[in-house]
């Protein structure tokens, strides 16, 4: 059952009341929720409310809380994704996959082999946030992913400790995933870096090597970027959580 993020002020005396917002529209117009049906909500403190709807009209949806629990659907480590922007459909799938794997932040970046033009990227962060929100609902994660504004690769990497930058690359591997995970500062933000469809350029690889960044592969197979996100982050989580 998907859940919907609410504000605490929408809860009064064990009643959750929605009116004229995105959740109201989704529940009444898309899901066509009816009285006596159950729905889940979650607040910023990760409290989950199982509710039964008792009133739906053109302006208000009211539901009574019948059970309150605390969600544990959140990663125990702070993993962020630094990703070269992909073509539209692939980018949308990447945002969905990243949200479902539990990353805290997504840093979309312009790298040398990004094929999407600057003009085509106007308004995209807002669209990606909507995709992330839908996947947040579906996978019932306890915290919402944050999508940063578009920047360049060097600027994004400068936000992280060097030992916490893990670059998945198809060549110039200089360490293993097991060795990388041993060196991580688990109390700081960890960056998982994924390149574009054409991979990183030679200039970018030269920069990575000059900075002594960790270059690792996902094995003998070459993954499409949206799938590399799932494979890379899942492998990291299995080693450090």
HUCOR-V896961 format. One record per backbone hydrogen bond with DSSP energy under -1.0 kcal/mol. NH is the residue of the N-H (numbers start at 1). CO is the residue of the C=O. Records with the same first field share a line. If there is no record, write none. Layout:
NH->CO, CO
This chain:
3->137
4->40
6->42
10->7
11->8
12->15
15->12
16->63
17->10
18->61
25->21
26->22
27->23
28->24
29->25
30->25
31->26
33->27
36->53
37->34
39->51
41->49
42->4
43->47
46->43
48->69
49->41
50->67
51->39
52->64
53->37
54->62
55->62
57->60
61->18
62->55
63->16
64->52
65->14
66->50
67->50
69->48
71->46
74->72
79->77
80->190
81->105
82->192
83->107
84->194
85->109
91->87
92->88
93->89
94->90
95->91
96->92
97->93
98->94
99->95
100->96
101->97
103->98
104->79
106->146
107->81
109->83
110->151
114->111
121->118
122->119
124->121
127->123
128->124
129->125
130->126
131->127
132->128
133->129
134->130
135->131
136->132
137->133
138->134
139->135
142->73
146->104
148->106
151->108
153->110
156->152
157->153
158->154
159->156
160->157
164->161
165->162
166->191
167->214
168->193
169->216
174->215
175->215
180->176
181->177
182->178
183->179
186->184
188->185
190->78
191->164
192->80
193->166
194->82
199->196
205->201
206->202
207->203
208->204
209->205
210->206
211->207
212->209
213->208
216->167
228->224
229->225
230->226
231->227
232->228
233->229
234->230
235->231
236->232
237->233
238->234
240->236
241->237
